[in-house]
Amino acid sequence: MTPITTNPALVDFCAELAKAPFIAVDTEFMRETTYWPRLCLIQAASADVSGIIDPMAEGLDMEPFLDLLRDPKIIKVFHAARQDIEIFVRLGAMPLPMFDTQVAAMAAGFGDQVSYEALVRQMLKKELDKGSRFTDWARRPLSEAQLTYALGDVTHLAALYPRLREQLAKAGRLDWVLQEMSALTDPQLYDTTPENAWKRLKPKKYSAKYLAAFVATAVWRERMAQERDQPRGRIIKDEAIDEIATQAPTDPDAFNRLRSVSKGFGASRLGESLIAELKTVLADPEAHAPDIERPGHRPAAAPSVVELLKVLLKAKSDNAGVATKMIANVADLEKIALDDDAPVDALRGWRREMFGEDALKLKRGELALVLNGSRVEVVEIEG
């Protein structure tokens, strides 16, 4: 088995893939010690052709394959796609339209976040050899075992997709999965602009001084992680951002008194750089603090109501063969317990039809949960 390492071979391979209505795609990458994932292999397969692309090959132009990912006529099939999408978005190719078999499996009754191995075992009756999963994909040459493992991921995926899609279509759930794909391919999920980094974190206070320092530290960390190509946590941990925003240290000694940063950080190059950022924003916190709404006081949901909703959710999930995670989570249930118009997905679209309407009826005392043997059933209460 020989990976594709030349431009003519890649053009020919992509021309064959372009004839197919869908292609299965997987990647092998390394990112344990880096901010940016280092793409080591791309595997792709249709029903008729399969191959492995070596993006590390000198002089290889990836545009023919990226063009396939951009082609709106070809469905791109992944399993647990988010990290793969992140890689391709950075290369300028959001894979659209897209189908994630992990999400599809949740809608088809295979449970929460079913593994690829389990899905292959249950649907294709095959066992996967995962012995090469944690090997060094950046080292060349790759072994025959590594290549066989890598190619197997997409050839099985290409066999899974039509069966899983047909199963969902027969159950009337294909549209559910396609709706989920819209959320998964939202460009905002893959935004790495340093200035937006703080939005992924949760500030614990809302004073201008705290917020100005919080944002400045988060933005600084993201920029340093990208420039040095190191994981965010190698720069400073998440918990350090809150402590720095709370204590507002502006000299090395103040940093040395913090618990969440390493000793000597304040006098390091990184520390000096962060101190300069903090001095700038703390000179005028009002000008640098983001305008965010302070959350109002919200009464806690009655635990008994939330527990009833949990039982209803599990009953609906089990009876329909849909993963509970795909319908609602505990935070959603707490919001529904407090508000019949809560802004949650569980009260919209197909989720409302399956669960949301009955959740509201349960709150109003119009439904009861009864145990029939080992099965929880939902029955209407006659007024």
C-alpha positions as CSV (number, residue, x, y, z in Angstrom):
1,M,0.0,0.0,0.0
2,T,1.6,3.3,-1.1
3,P,0.4,6.7,0.1
4,I,-0.2,9.5,-2.5
5,T,2.8,11.8,-2.5
6,T,2.8,13.4,-5.9
7,N,0.6,16.0,-7.5
8,P,-0.3,13.9,-10.6
9,A,-1.3,11.0,-8.4
10,L,-3.4,13.2,-6.2
11,V,-5.2,14.8,-9.2
12,D,-6.0,11.3,-10.6
13,F,-7.3,10.1,-7.2
14,C,-9.5,13.2,-6.7
15,A,-10.9,12.8,-10.2
16,E,-12.1,9.3,-9.3
17,L,-13.5,10.5,-6.1
18,A,-15.4,13.3,-7.8
19,K,-17.5,10.8,-9.7
20,A,-19.1,9.6,-6.4
21,P,-22.2,11.0,-4.6
22,F,-20.3,10.8,-1.3
23,I,-16.8,10.3,0.0
24,A,-15.8,9.0,3.5
25,V,-13.0,11.1,5.0
26,D,-10.7,10.6,8.0
27,T,-7.4,12.2,9.2
28,E,-4.5,11.2,11.4
29,F,-2.9,14.2,13.1
30,M,-0.7,15.1,16.1
31,R,-1.4,17.9,18.5
32,E,-0.3,16.8,22.0
33,T,2.5,19.4,22.1
34,T,1.1,22.0,19.7
35,Y,-1.7,24.5,19.3
36,W,-2.3,23.8,15.7
37,P,-3.0,20.2,14.8
38,R,-0.2,18.7,12.6
39,L,-1.9,17.0,9.7
40,C,-0.1,13.7,9.0
41,L,-2.5,11.7,6.8
42,I,-5.8,12.1,4.9
43,Q,-7.8,8.9,4.1
44,A,-10.6,9.1,1.6
45,A,-12.9,6.5,0.1
46,S,-16.0,6.2,-2.1
47,A,-17.9,3.0,-2.7
48,D,-15.5,2.2,-5.5
49,V,-12.1,3.7,-4.7
50,S,-10.0,4.4,-1.7
51,G,-6.6,5.9,-0.9
52,I,-4.3,7.6,1.6
53,I,-2.9,11.1,1.0
54,D,0.4,12.1,2.6
55,P,0.0,15.9,3.2
56,M,3.6,16.0,4.6
57,A,5.0,15.0,1.2
58,E,7.3,17.7,-0.1
59,G,5.7,19.9,-2.8
60,L,2.3,18.2,-2.6
61,D,-0.5,20.7,-3.5
62,M,-3.6,19.8,-1.5
63,E,-6.0,21.9,-3.6
64,P,-7.5,19.1,-5.7
65,F,-8.7,17.4,-2.5
66,L,-9.8,20.6,-0.8
67,D,-11.8,21.3,-3.9
68,L,-13.7,18.0,-3.4
69,L,-14.5,19.1,0.2
70,R,-15.9,22.3,-1.1
71,D,-17.9,20.6,-3.8
72,P,-21.7,21.0,-2.9
73,K,-22.6,18.0,-5.0
74,I,-20.6,15.5,-2.9
75,I,-21.5,14.5,0.6
76,K,-18.5,14.3,3.0
77,V,-18.9,11.5,5.5
78,F,-17.0,11.6,8.9
79,H,-17.3,9.9,12.3
80,A,-16.9,12.4,15.2
81,A,-16.1,15.1,12.7
82,R,-15.3,18.2,14.8
83,Q,-11.5,17.9,14.9
84,D,-11.3,16.9,11.3
85,I,-13.4,19.9,10.3
86,E,-11.2,22.2,12.4
87,I,-8.2,21.0,10.3
88,F,-9.9,21.5,7.0
89,V,-11.4,24.9,7.9
90,R,-7.8,26.1,8.7
91,L,-6.9,24.9,5.2
92,G,-9.8,27.0,3.8
93,A,-12.2,24.1,3.0
94,M,-15.3,23.7,5.1
95,P,-16.6,20.3,4.1
96,L,-20.1,20.9,2.9
97,P,-22.5,19.1,2.7
98,M,-21.4,16.9,5.6
99,F,-22.7,13.8,7.4
100,D,-21.4,12.7,10.8
101,T,-22.1,9.0,11.5
102,Q,-21.6,9.5,15.3
103,V,-24.5,12.0,15.4
104,A,-26.5,9.8,13.0
105,A,-25.9,6.8,15.3
106,M,-27.4,8.7,18.3
107,A,-30.5,9.3,16.2
108,A,-30.6,5.7,15.2
109,G,-30.6,4.3,18.7
110,F,-26.9,3.3,19.2
111,G,-26.6,5.4,22.4
112,D,-24.6,8.5,23.4
113,Q,-21.4,9.1,21.4
114,V,-21.1,5.5,20.1
115,S,-17.5,4.7,19.2
116,Y,-16.5,3.9,15.6
117,E,-15.5,0.4,16.6
118,A,-18.8,-0.3,18.2
119,L,-20.7,1.0,15.2
120,V,-18.7,-1.1,12.8
121,R,-19.2,-4.1,15.0
122,Q,-22.9,-3.7,15.2
123,M,-23.7,-2.7,11.7
124,L,-21.0,-4.4,9.6
125,K,-20.3,-7.4,11.9
126,K,-16.5,-6.7,11.7
127,E,-13.9,-6.2,14.4
128,L,-11.3,-3.4,13.9
129,D,-7.7,-3.8,14.7
130,K,-6.9,-0.6,16.7
131,G,-3.3,-1.5,17.4
132,S,-1.9,1.4,15.4
133,R,-4.2,4.1,16.8
134,F,-1.6,5.8,19.1
135,T,1.5,5.5,16.9
136,D,3.6,8.4,15.7
137,W,1.8,9.5,12.5
138,A,4.4,12.1,11.7
139,R,7.3,9.7,11.4
140,R,8.3,8.5,8.0
141,P,8.2,5.9,6.5
142,L,4.9,4.6,7.8
143,S,4.5,0.9,8.4
144,E,2.2,-1.3,6.5
145,A,0.2,-1.9,9.7
146,Q,-0.3,1.9,10.1
147,L,-1.4,2.3,6.5
148,T,-3.8,-0.7,6.8
149,Y,-5.3,0.7,10.0
150,A,-5.7,4.2,8.5
151,L,-7.3,3.0,5.3
152,G,-9.7,0.7,7.1
153,D,-11.2,3.6,8.9
154,V,-12.6,5.1,5.7
155,T,-13.4,1.9,3.8
156,H,-15.6,0.8,6.7
157,L,-17.1,4.3,6.9
158,A,-18.0,4.2,3.2
159,A,-19.8,1.0,3.8
160,L,-21.6,2.3,7.0
161,Y,-22.9,5.5,5.5
162,P,-25.5,4.1,3.0
163,R,-26.9,1.7,5.6
164,L,-27.1,4.2,8.4
165,R,-28.7,6.8,6.1
166,E,-31.3,4.3,4.8
167,Q,-32.1,3.3,8.4
168,L,-32.7,6.9,9.4
169,A,-34.7,7.7,6.3
170,K,-37.0,4.7,7.0
171,A,-37.5,5.9,10.6
172,G,-38.3,9.5,9.4
173,R,-35.2,10.8,11.2
174,L,-32.9,11.8,8.4
175,D,-33.9,15.4,8.6
176,W,-33.0,15.4,12.4
177,V,-29.4,14.5,11.5
178,L,-29.2,17.0,8.7
179,Q,-30.3,19.8,11.0
180,E,-27.5,18.8,13.4
181,M,-25.0,19.1,10.6
182,S,-25.9,22.7,10.2
183,A,-24.8,23.3,13.8
184,L,-21.6,21.3,13.4
185,T,-20.5,23.2,10.3
186,D,-21.1,26.7,11.9
187,P,-17.9,28.6,11.2
188,Q,-18.1,30.2,14.7
189,L,-17.3,26.8,16.2
190,Y,-13.9,26.9,14.6
191,D,-13.0,30.6,15.1
192,T,-9.5,31.0,16.5
193,T,-9.3,34.8,16.4
194,P,-7.5,35.6,19.7
195,E,-9.8,38.6,20.3
196,N,-12.7,36.1,20.6
197,A,-11.0,33.6,22.9
198,W,-12.5,35.0,26.1
199,K,-16.0,34.2,24.8
200,R,-15.4,30.4,25.3
201,L,-14.7,31.0,29.0
202,K,-17.1,31.9,31.8
203,P,-16.2,35.1,33.8
204,K,-17.2,34.8,37.4
205,K,-17.4,38.5,38.2
206,Y,-18.7,41.5,36.3
207,S,-16.8,44.6,37.5
208,A,-15.0,46.6,34.8
209,K,-11.6,45.9,36.3
210,Y,-12.2,42.2,36.5
211,L,-13.6,41.9,33.0
212,A,-10.9,44.1,31.4
213,A,-8.2,41.9,33.0
214,F,-10.1,38.7,32.2
215,V,-10.4,39.5,28.5
216,A,-6.9,40.8,28.2
217,T,-5.4,37.7,29.7
218,A,-7.5,35.3,27.6
219,V,-6.6,37.2,24.4
220,W,-3.0,37.3,25.3
221,R,-2.9,33.6,26.1
222,E,-4.5,32.7,22.8
223,R,-2.1,34.9,20.8
224,M,0.9,33.4,22.6
225,A,-0.3,29.9,22.1
226,Q,-0.7,30.5,18.4
227,E,2.6,32.3,18.0
228,R,4.6,29.7,19.9
229,D,2.4,26.8,18.6
230,Q,1.9,25.4,22.0
231,P,-1.3,24.2,23.8
232,R,-3.1,26.9,25.7
233,G,-2.6,25.1,28.9
234,R,1.2,25.2,28.4
235,I,1.0,29.0,28.5
236,I,-1.3,29.3,31.5
237,K,-4.3,27.2,32.7
238,D,-7.9,28.3,32.5
239,E,-8.1,28.7,36.2
240,A,-5.2,31.1,36.1
241,I,-7.2,33.5,33.9
242,D,-9.8,34.0,36.6
243,E,-7.2,34.4,39.4
244,I,-5.3,36.9,37.3
245,A,-8.5,38.9,36.6
246,T,-9.4,38.8,40.3
247,Q,-6.0,39.8,41.7
248,A,-4.9,42.1,38.8
249,P,-1.1,41.6,39.3
250,T,1.1,44.1,37.6
251,D,4.5,43.2,38.8
252,P,6.6,40.0,39.1
253,D,6.2,39.8,42.9
254,A,2.4,40.0,42.6
255,F,2.5,37.1,40.1
256,N,4.6,35.0,42.4
257,R,1.8,35.2,45.0
258,L,-0.7,33.6,42.7
259,R,-1.4,29.9,43.2
260,S,-2.3,29.1,39.6
261,V,0.8,30.1,37.8
262,S,4.3,28.7,38.0
263,K,6.9,30.3,40.3
264,G,9.0,32.7,38.4
265,F,6.4,33.3,35.7
266,G,6.2,37.1,36.4
267,A,9.9,37.6,35.7
268,S,9.8,35.5,32.5
269,R,9.4,36.8,29.0
270,L,5.8,35.6,29.0
271,G,5.2,37.2,32.4
272,E,6.6,40.5,31.2
273,S,4.5,40.4,28.2
274,L,1.3,39.8,30.1
275,I,2.1,42.4,32.7
276,A,2.4,45.0,29.9
277,E,-1.0,44.0,28.6
278,L,-2.6,44.2,32.1
279,K,-1.1,47.6,32.8
280,T,-2.6,48.9,29.6
281,V,-6.1,47.7,30.2
282,L,-6.1,48.4,34.0
283,A,-5.2,52.1,33.3
284,D,-8.7,52.5,32.0
285,P,-10.8,49.4,32.7
286,E,-14.1,50.9,31.5
287,A,-12.7,51.4,28.1
288,H,-11.4,47.8,27.8
289,A,-14.2,45.8,29.6
290,P,-16.7,44.1,27.2
291,D,-20.3,45.1,27.5
292,I,-21.9,41.9,28.7
293,E,-25.2,41.5,30.5
294,R,-24.9,40.5,34.1
295,P,-27.0,37.4,34.7
296,G,-30.0,38.2,36.7
297,H,-30.9,36.3,39.8
298,R,-32.8,33.2,38.8
299,P,-34.6,31.0,41.3
300,A,-33.4,27.4,41.4
301,A,-35.6,24.9,39.6
302,A,-37.5,22.6,42.0
303,P,-35.4,19.4,42.2
304,S,-38.5,17.2,42.1
305,V,-39.7,18.8,38.9
306,V,-36.2,18.3,37.3
307,E,-36.1,14.7,38.4
308,L,-39.6,14.1,36.9
309,L,-38.3,15.6,33.6
310,K,-35.3,13.4,33.7
311,V,-37.5,10.3,34.0
312,L,-39.7,11.5,31.2
313,L,-36.6,12.2,29.0
314,K,-35.2,8.7,29.7
315,A,-38.5,7.1,28.9
316,K,-38.9,9.0,25.7
317,S,-35.3,8.3,24.7
318,D,-35.6,4.6,25.4
319,N,-39.0,4.2,23.7
320,A,-37.9,6.0,20.6
321,G,-34.4,4.6,20.5
322,V,-32.7,8.0,20.5
323,A,-29.8,9.0,22.7
324,T,-30.9,11.3,25.5
325,K,-27.9,13.6,24.8
326,M,-29.4,14.4,21.4
327,I,-32.7,15.6,22.9
328,A,-31.8,17.5,26.0
329,N,-29.3,17.8,28.9
330,V,-29.8,18.6,32.6
331,A,-29.3,22.3,32.0
332,D,-32.1,22.3,29.5
333,L,-34.4,20.4,31.9
334,E,-33.6,23.0,34.7
335,K,-34.6,25.8,32.3
336,I,-37.8,24.0,31.2
337,A,-38.7,23.4,34.9
338,L,-38.6,27.2,35.4
339,D,-40.0,28.5,32.1
340,D,-42.4,27.1,29.6
341,D,-40.8,29.2,26.9
342,A,-37.2,28.5,27.8
343,P,-34.8,29.2,24.9
344,V,-33.6,25.6,24.5
345,D,-33.5,23.2,21.6
346,A,-35.7,20.7,23.5
347,L,-38.6,23.1,22.9
348,R,-38.1,23.5,19.2
349,G,-38.6,21.4,16.1
350,W,-38.5,17.6,16.3
351,R,-37.3,17.7,19.9
352,R,-40.4,19.5,20.9
353,E,-42.6,16.9,19.1
354,M,-40.7,14.0,20.7
355,F,-40.2,15.4,24.2
356,G,-40.9,19.1,24.8
357,E,-44.7,19.1,24.5
358,D,-45.0,16.3,26.9
359,A,-42.5,17.9,29.3
360,L,-44.8,21.0,29.5
361,K,-47.8,18.8,29.9
362,L,-46.1,16.9,32.8
363,K,-45.4,20.3,34.4
364,R,-49.1,21.2,34.1
365,G,-50.2,17.9,35.6
366,E,-51.7,16.7,32.3
367,L,-49.5,13.6,32.1
368,A,-48.4,10.9,34.5
369,L,-45.5,8.5,34.5
370,V,-46.4,5.0,35.4
371,L,-44.3,1.8,35.7
372,N,-45.4,-1.1,33.6
373,G,-43.1,-3.9,34.5
374,S,-39.6,-2.6,33.8
375,R,-40.9,0.1,31.4
376,V,-41.9,3.6,32.2
377,E,-44.9,4.7,30.2
378,V,-46.5,8.1,29.7
379,V,-50.2,8.4,30.2
380,E,-52.6,11.3,29.9
381,I,-54.6,12.3,32.9
382,E,-58.2,12.9,32.1
383,G,-59.5,16.2,33.4
